[in-house]
Amino acid sequence: MPGSPKGKAGPTLESRLEFLYASLGQDIERLKTIPLNPPTAKEYIFAIFRKKVIPMRLFHPVVDEWNKMAVTGYGSQWQLHNAFTEHIKHLSPAVAFNATRKVGQFFQM
C-alpha cells in the first residue's frame, strides 16, 4: 500500500464497509428507541428547515408524512428521519445526496 510502512497494510475496503454497515445498523436501532413527543418533533422539523437542510417546498409533505406515522401523537426519531427521507427522494440526485447526509448528521448517524 503506497505511503504505509512496509508490512503494515491498512484496513481493507471490505472491512471498512462492514464496519460502516454495522455502525449504520446500530444508529438505526438507536433512533427507533428514542421516542418523540409532538412538541419535540415540531422543534426537530423546524430546526432542519431553519438550517436549510432540505428545500422549504417539502415542509408540508414532511409534516403530513410525520403526522401519518405518529397517529398516536408519539413516534420515534427513526420515523421522523423516514418522513424526511421519503420526500428527499424526489429531489435531484446531487441535492438529495447532500440533504440525506445532512439529515443523517442532524440525527447523529
ChimeraX attribute file (.defattr): number of C-alpha atoms within 10 A of each C-alpha:
attribute: neighborCount
match mode: 1-to-1
recipient: residues
	/A:1	9
	/A:2	6
	/A:3	6
	/A:4	9
	/A:5	9
	/A:6	8
	/A:7	7
	/A:8	8
	/A:9	11
	/A:10	10
	/A:11	8
	/A:12	9
	/A:13	9
	/A:14	9
	/A:15	10
	/A:16	12
	/A:17	11
	/A:18	12
	/A:19	12
	/A:20	12
	/A:21	12
	/A:22	12
	/A:23	13
	/A:24	13
	/A:25	12
	/A:26	13
	/A:27	16
	/A:28	16
	/A:29	12
	/A:30	14
	/A:31	18
	/A:32	16
	/A:33	12
	/A:34	13
	/A:35	15
	/A:36	19
	/A:37	15
	/A:38	16
	/A:39	11
	/A:40	13
	/A:41	21
	/A:42	13
	/A:43	10
	/A:44	18
	/A:45	19
	/A:46	13
	/A:47	13
	/A:48	19
	/A:49	15
	/A:50	12
	/A:51	9
	/A:52	12
	/A:53	17
	/A:54	23
	/A:55	14
	/A:56	11
	/A:57	9
	/A:58	16
	/A:59	17
	/A:60	10
	/A:61	14
	/A:62	21
	/A:63	17
	/A:64	13
	/A:65	18
	/A:66	24
	/A:67	17
	/A:68	12
	/A:69	17
	/A:70	18
	/A:71	9
	/A:72	10
	/A:73	14
	/A:74	18
	/A:75	21
	/A:76	19
	/A:77	22
	/A:78	20
	/A:79	20
	/A:80	25
	/A:81	22
	/A:82	17
	/A:83	21
	/A:84	24
	/A:85	18
	/A:86	13
	/A:87	16
	/A:88	22
	/A:89	14
	/A:90	11
	/A:91	14
	/A:92	9
	/A:93	11
	/A:94	9
	/A:95	16
	/A:96	17
	/A:97	13
	/A:98	14
	/A:99	22
	/A:100	19
	/A:101	13
	/A:102	18
	/A:103	19
	/A:104	14
	/A:105	10
	/A:106	14
	/A:107	15
	/A:108	9
	/A:109	16
